[in-house]
Amino acid sequence: MRRESADLSHPASALFRDAVVDLFTLTGPAASLEEGLEALLHARPGHLHDEITGAAEGRVRYFGHKDPWGGAAWGDPAYDRADRQDLAGFLKSFHHRAVAPHWPLIRSRLHAEQAAHAHILAESGAEAMLARLPPGFRWRRPVLEIGRGPVTGDVELDGRGLVLVPSAFCRTRPITYSSATDDQAPVLLFIPLIRTVCDAAAMLGTPTSGHLKALEDLLGRTRARALDAVGQGPCTTSRLAQRLDISLASASEHATVLRHAALITTTRHGSAVHHTLTSLGAGLLNGTPQAPVSGTGWPA
């Protein structure tokens, strides 16, 4: 590997300014960074070339850049193996420095968002879920309006699926991605979780001892600690009992109360159940609860 740096002066960073190269349809779902990088290294050269070309065209079209990569001339990661490894090394190093230190909190927030969508979908159906998307989306059957401002366009599904992807990394506006090489692949719709400075503070902050004390006064000591324990990451009832050093029956009772208060969601996987913070639970735990928008039940 010729170079490995998280510095944005690395020429590969030019591929991710304004119009981003679509790594998502290149790699497919990945359970870890390592799995995603491995998929990137084995992606078809023509596919990566098409994604880079499409991002360059989008940068020129939407942002008016004459030079799509801002003057950065760098290699050919689509067809040159060494450049492909250099790109993977840049992504790995950048993740290690910029994302990994915050990943446990981000992952907890993402899981809570996914659980909230899944709960609405299971209880009320797809239309109710689309109607409760955050600001920047408007469901007007059969059309989902996305975003505002000068960058507009239509995405026709034509029988393809739509995958909702809560994301902490798509700035403040919704983004859609479609595969450049597979016209039957589902469209990816990225939902921004960080829209304001307060959103970032809520996602990356940790409760202070004073705030935890206030939660204990409100919920009771053990129940506040139970909420905090679930906030450390999704867990089973057995794991929750271990984190709190209480009996399994007591952990189940506290989880039930938190679930009825819409502070956590519970999903069953085989014989086990998994508890995850809801958006309301995360806001209460981090000291930034948000009021729901009237008629939607979604945080503003």
HUQUICOR-V875974 format. One record per pair of residues at least 12 apart in sequence whose ideal C-beta (glycine too) atoms are under 10 Angstrom apart, sorted by the first residue. I is the first residue (numbers start at 1). J is the second residue. If there is no record, write none. Layout:
[[I J] [I J]]
This chain:
[[1 82] [1 85] [1 86] [1 88] [1 89] [1 90] [1 92] [2 75] [2 82] [2 83] [2 85] [2 86] [2 89] [3 85] [3 86] [3 87] [3 89] [3 90] [3 93] [4 85] [4 86] [4 88] [4 89] [4 90] [4 91] [4 92] [4 93] [4 94] [4 96] [5 86] [5 89] [5 90] [5 93] [5 94] [5 97] [6 90] [6 91] [6 92] [6 93] [6 94] [6 95] [6 96] [6 97] [6 98] [6 99] [7 90] [7 93] [7 94] [7 97] [8 90] [8 94] [8 98] [9 72] [10 72] [10 74] [10 86] [10 87] [10 89] [10 90] [10 93] [10 94] [11 69] [11 71] [11 72] [11 73] [11 74] [11 75] [11 83] [11 86] [11 87] [11 90] [12 72] [12 74] [12 75] [12 77] [12 83] [12 86] [12 87] [12 88] [12 89] [12 90] [12 91] [12 94] [13 69] [13 70] [13 72] [13 74] [13 90] [13 91] [13 94] [14 56] [14 59] [14 67] [14 68] [14 69] [14 70] [14 71] [14 72] [14 73] [14 74] [15 51] [15 52] [15 55] [15 56] [15 59] [15 68] [15 69] [15 72] [15 74] [15 77] [15 87] [15 90] [15 91] [16 55] [16 90] [16 91] [16 94] [17 55] [17 59] [17 63] [17 65] [17 68] [17 69] [17 70] [17 72] [18 55] [18 58] [18 59] [18 62] [18 63] [18 65] [18 68] [18 70] [19 54] [19 55] [19 56] [19 57] [19 58] [19 59] [19 60] [19 61] [19 62] [19 63] [19 65] [19 68] [19 69] [20 51] [20 55] [20 58] [20 59] [20 169] [20 170] [20 171] [20 175] [20 177] [21 48] [21 51] [21 52] [21 53] [21 54] [21 55] [21 56] [21 58] [21 77] [21 87] [22 47] [22 48] [22 50] [22 51] [22 52] [22 54] [22 55] [22 58] [22 175] [22 177] [22 178] [22 179] [22 180] [22 188] [23 36] [23 37] [23 39] [23 40] [23 43] [23 48] [23 51] [23 87] [23 91] [23 177] [24 36] [24 51] [24 163] [24 165] [24 167] [24 177] [24 179] [24 188] [24 190] [25 43] [25 47] [25 50] [25 51] [25 177] [25 178] [25 179] [25 180] [25 181] [25 182] [25 185] [25 186] [25 187] [25 188] [26 39] [26 40] [26 42] [26 43] [26 44] [26 47] [26 48] [26 50] [26 51] [26 179] [26 180] [26 181] [27 39] [27 40] [27 41] [27 42] [27 43] [28 43] [28 179] [28 185] [29 163] [29 165] [33 91] [33 92] [33 95] [33 96] [33 99] [33 100] [33 103] [34 92] [36 88] [36 91] [36 92] [36 95] [37 85] [37 87] [37 88] [37 89] [37 91] [37 92] [37 95] [38 88] [40 77] [40 84] [40 85] [40 87] [40 88] [40 91] [41 77] [41 81] [41 84] [41 85] [41 87] [41 88] [42 84] [43 77] [43 78] [43 84] [44 78] [44 181] [45 76] [45 77] [45 78] [45 79] [45 80] [45 81] [45 84] [46 78] [46 79] [46 180] [46 181] [47 78] [47 179] [47 180] [47 181] [47 182] [48 76] [48 77] [48 78] [48 79] [48 84] [48 87] [48 180] [48 181] [49 76] [49 77] [49 78] [49 79] [49 180] [49 181] [50 78] [50 179] [50 180] [50 181] [51 78] [51 177] [51 179] [51 180] [51 181] [52 68] [52 69] [52 76] [52 77] [52 78] [52 180] [53 68] [53 78] [53 180] [54 177] [54 178] [54 180] [55 68] [55 69] [55 180] [56 68] [56 69] [58 151] [61 151] [62 150] [62 151] [62 153] [63 151] [74 86] [74 87] [75 87] [77 90] [98 169] [99 168] [99 169] [101 204] [102 168] [102 200] [102 203] [102 204] [103 168] [104 231] [104 232] [104 233] [105 168] [105 202] [105 203] [105 204] [105 205] [105 206] [105 231] [105 232] [105 233] [105 282] [105 286] [106 167] [106 168] [106 169] [106 193] [106 194] [106 203] [106 204] [107 168] [107 233] [107 234] [108 203] [108 230] [108 231] [108 232] [108 233] [108 234] [108 276] [108 277] [108 282] [108 285] [109 166] [109 168] [109 193] [109 194] [109 199] [109 202] [109 203] [109 204] [109 231] [109 277] [109 279] [109 282] [109 286] [110 165] [110 166] [110 167] [110 168] [110 193] [110 203] [110 276] [111 166] [111 233] [111 234] [111 265] [111 274] [111 276] [111 277] [111 282] [112 166] [112 193] [112 230] [112 231] [112 234] [112 264] [112 265] [112 276] [112 277] [112 278] [112 279] [112 280] [112 281] [112 282] [112 283] [113 134] [113 164] [113 165] [113 166] [113 167] [113 168] [113 191] [113 193] [113 276] [113 277] [113 278] [113 279] [113 282] [114 164] [114 165] [114 166] [114 234] [114 265] [114 267] [114 276] [115 234] [115 264] [115 265] [115 266] [115 267] [115 274] [115 275] [115 276] [115 277] [115 278] [115 279] [116 129] [116 132] [116 166] [116 262] [116 265] [116 276] [116 277] [116 278] [116 279] [116 280] [116 281] [116 282] [116 297] [116 298] [116 299] [117 129] [117 130] [117 132] [117 133] [117 164] [117 166] [117 191] [118 164] [118 265] [118 267] [118 276] [119 262] [119 265] [119 266] [119 267] [119 276] [119 278] [120 132] [120 133] [120 297] [120 298] [121 164] [122 267] [126 139] [126 162] [127 139] [127 141] [127 142] [128 296] [128 297] [129 164] [130 144] [130 162] [130 164] [130 189] [131 144] [131 295] [131 296] [131 297] [131 298] [132 292] [132 293] [132 295] [132 296] [132 297] [132 298] [133 146] [133 164] [133 174] [133 189] [133 191] [133 296] [133 298] [134 166] [134 174] [134 191] [134 192] [134 193] [134 195] [134 279] [134 293] [134 296] [134 298] [134 299] [134 300] [135 148] [135 172] [135 174] [135 192] [135 195] [135 293] [135 296] [135 298] [135 299] [135 300] [136 148] [136 172] [136 173] [136 174] [136 191] [136 192] [136 195] [137 174] [137 189] [137 191] [137 298] [142 157] [144 157] [144 162] [144 174] [144 189] [145 174] [146 173] [146 174] [146 175] [146 176] [146 189] [146 191] [147 172] [147 173] [147 174] [147 175] [147 176] [148 173] [148 174] [149 173] [151 173] [151 175] [153 176] [155 176] [155 177] [155 178] [155 187] [155 189] [156 178] [156 187] [157 178] [157 186] [157 187] [158 183] [158 184] [158 187] [159 184] [160 178] [160 179] [160 182] [160 183] [160 184] [160 185] [160 186] [160 187] [161 184] [161 185] [161 186] [161 187] [161 188] [162 176] [162 186] [162 187] [162 188] [162 189] [163 177] [163 185] [163 186] [163 187] [163 188] [163 189] [163 190] [164 188] [164 189] [164 190] [164 191] [165 177] [165 188] [165 189] [165 190] [165 191] [166 189] [166 190] [166 191] [166 192] [166 193] [167 188] [167 189] [167 190] [167 191] [167 192] [167 193] [167 194] [168 192] [168 193] [168 194] [168 199] [168 200] [168 203] [168 204] [169 190] [169 192] [169 193] [169 194] [170 190] [170 191] [170 192] [170 193] [170 194] [171 190] [171 192] [171 194] [171 195] [172 192] [172 194] [172 195] [172 196] [172 199] [173 190] [173 192] [173 195] [174 189] [174 190] [174 191] [174 192] [175 188] [175 189] [175 190] [175 191] [175 192] [176 188] [176 189] [176 190] [177 189] [177 190] [193 279] [195 300] [198 283] [198 286] [198 288] [198 290] [199 283] [199 288] [199 290] [199 299] [201 286] [201 287] [201 288] [202 279] [202 282] [202 283] [202 285] [202 286] [202 287] [202 288] [202 289] [202 290] [202 299] [203 282] [203 286] [203 288] [204 286] [205 285] [205 286] [205 287] [205 288] [206 228] [206 231] [206 285] [206 286] [206 287] [207 224] [207 227] [207 228] [207 231] [207 284] [207 285] [207 286] [207 287] [208 286] [208 287] [210 287] [211 224] [211 284] [211 285] [211 286] [211 287] [212 224] [212 225] [212 227] [212 228] [212 285] [212 287] [214 287] [215 227] [215 228] [215 284] [215 285] [215 287] [216 228] [218 284] [219 254] [219 257] [219 258] [219 261] [219 263] [219 284] [220 254] [220 257] [222 244] [222 246] [222 250] [222 251] [222 253] [222 254] [223 244] [223 253] [223 254] [223 255] [223 257] [223 258] [223 261] [223 263] [224 254] [224 258] [224 284] [224 285] [225 240] [225 243] [225 244] [225 245] [225 246] [225 254] [226 240] [226 241] [226 243] [226 244] [226 246] [226 250] [226 251] [226 253] [226 254] [226 255] [226 257] [226 258] [226 263] [226 264] [226 275] [227 254] [227 255] [227 258] [227 261] [227 263] [227 264] [227 275] [227 277] [227 281] [227 282] [227 284] [227 285] [228 243] [228 244] [228 277] [228 285] [229 241] [229 242] [229 243] [229 244] [229 251] [229 254] [229 255] [229 275] [230 243] [230 254] [230 255] [230 258] [230 263] [230 264] [230 265] [230 266] [230 274] [230 275] [230 276] [230 277] [230 278] [230 281] [230 282] [230 285] [231 263] [231 264] [231 276] [231 277] [231 281] [231 282] [231 284] [231 285] [231 286] [232 277] [233 275] [233 276] [233 277] [234 264] [234 265] [234 267] [234 274] [234 275] [234 276] [234 277] [235 251] [235 255] [235 273] [235 274] [235 275] [235 276] [236 251] [236 255] [236 266] [236 269] [236 271] [236 272] [236 273] [236 274] [236 275] [237 249] [237 251] [237 252] [237 253] [237 254] [237 255] [237 256] [237 266] [237 272] [237 273] [237 274] [237 275] [238 251] [238 252] [238 272] [238 273] [239 251] [239 272] [239 274] [239 275] [240 252] [240 254] [240 255] [240 258] [240 264] [240 273] [240 274] [240 275] [241 254] [241 255] [251 275] [252 266] [252 273] [254 275] [255 273] [255 275] [258 275] [258 277] [258 278] [258 281] [259 273] [259 275] [259 278] [259 281] [261 278] [261 280] [261 281] [261 284] [262 278] [262 279] [262 280] [262 281] [262 297] [263 275] [263 277] [263 278] [263 279] [263 280] [263 281] [263 282] [263 283] [263 284] [263 285] [264 276] [264 277] [264 278] [264 280] [264 281] [264 282] [265 277] [265 278] [265 281] [278 299] [279 292] [279 298] [279 299] [280 292] [280 297] [280 299] [282 299] [283 299]]
